[in-house]
Amino acid sequence: MRILITNDDGITAPGLEVAEAIAAEIAGADGEIWVVAPAFEQSGVSHCVSYIRPMRIEHLDERRYAVEGSPADCVLAGLNEILAKSPPDLVLSGVNRGHNVAEDTLYSGTVGGAMEGALHGIPSVALSQYHAPGAAASADSFAPARAHGAGVIRRLLAHGVWTGERYDVFYNVNFPALDPGAVRGLRATVQGHRDAPTFGVAPQTAPNGRSFLWLTHGRGNAHTAPGTDSRDCHDGYITVTPLTADLTAHGLVAPLAGALA
């Protein structure tokens, strides 16, 4: 099996090493692991692509490349340049430092990388590791992903649905912030919804008098609905959410057509 890995935390991120270990376990001794990851952190870029500027690419080592671009750019580089003659069997994006649940899914570069793979017809999975705050954090914060990641991917490859009516399906996997043995199980979920906006801004004045805005991230996964990725991952489950690139609210098309007529 040939596996292409990207992420949004950058080529030196510790979660990328976890994804490589997961991929190596899945691919086996005869498999190929190719890493094409952003040269710098690209968190929050969603499905952004470098449409109006070129992206520099650097060959770092055997089957390892850094791209000055987004995760989706990296997948494009991998599929159309690096592996153009031998496309991968699977795209893994992650393992992200922090969860990508509820509205985070829309902002996530990790999810964007997996979406780009799916748009090219390649089975693709986004992997994210929920991190506990403060004293509750584990010494190895990626331990759940490291312990359970390959098993989840194997089950998806064996039993997952990868094709949709118009857009192919890809999967968003989130690991809870627990010791591996304390993980409560694996759940299929829907994308959650928080009752407040995900992001706000905090103003700051620099020493030179210039004004800046920092983004602030709201919390509240404990108060989202059961059966959603945000709540179930918070409650200790590995969550698997099937996604597509189709943003259409299909149930509204017919009523809208009637109203517009």
HELIX and SHEET records of a PDB file:
HELIX    1   1 PRO A   14  ALA A   27  1                                  14    
HELIX    2   2 PRO A   71  ALA A   77  1                                   7    
HELIX    3   3 GLY A   78  ILE A   82  3                                   5    
HELIX    4   4 ASP A  104  TYR A  107  1                                   4    
HELIX    5   5 GLY A  109  LEU A  119  1                                  11    
HELIX    6   6 GLY A  134  ALA A  136  5                                   3    
HELIX    7   7 ALA A  143  HIS A  159  1                                  17    
HELIX    8   8 PRO A  180  ALA A  182  5                                   3    
HELIX    9   9 ASN A  221  HIS A  223  5                                   3    
HELIX   10  10 ASP A  229  HIS A  234  1                                   6    
HELIX   11  11 HIS A  250  LEU A  252  5                                   3    
HELIX   12  12 VAL A  253  LEU A  260  1                                   8    
SHEET    1   A 9 ILE A  57  ASP A  61  0                                        
SHEET    2   A 9 ARG A  64  VAL A  67 -1                                        
SHEET    3   A 9 GLU A  32  PRO A  38  1                                        
SHEET    4   A 9 ARG A   2  THR A   6  1                                        
SHEET    5   A 9 LEU A  90  ARG A  97  1                                        
SHEET    6   A 9 SER A 124  GLN A 129  1                                        
SHEET    7   A 9 PHE A 170  PHE A 175  1                                        
SHEET    8   A 9 TYR A 237  LEU A 243 -1                                        
SHEET    9   A 9 GLY A 185  ALA A 188  1                                        
SHEET    1   B 2 PHE A 199  THR A 205  0                                        
SHEET    2   B 2 SER A 211  HIS A 217 -1                                        
END                                                                             
